[in-house]
Amino acid sequence: QVEFVESGGGLVQPGGSLRLSCAISERIFRNYGMDWYRQAPGKEREWVASITRSGYIIYQDSVKGRFTASRDTTKNTVYLQMNSLKSEDTAVYYCKPSSSAFVSWGQGTQVTVSS
């Protein structure tokens, strides 16, 4: 059973915007915060942002002021609004519950920033 699924990626020009979505099962949404990660070609996966159940959010320094995480309690979904995108933001983006109990990753969603 897939309990969290990413979507919303695509090709965007530098300076553009995208909004990623992570649709989550109710069980997970009610009990866990969520993290966003990304993996660029040839690089290790890195943490991007976290949002707790209460809505407290922290960001990696490189995305502060450009990315905004949020959660919609009516849709069991978390979002990552990405503005002022740069070529170095190109990566596969993943969401994952904020718990070491979850070891599997979803398929992710590809974000490509290129002119």
PyMOL commands that set and color helices and strands:
alter all, ss='L'
color gray80, all
select helices_A, chain A and resi 26-31+61-63+87-89
alter helices_A, ss='H'
color red, helices_A
select strands_A, chain A and resi 4-7+10-12+18-24+34-39+46-51+57-59+67-72+77-82+91-97+109-113
alter strands_A, ss='S'
color yellow, strands_A
deselect
rebuild
show_as cartoon
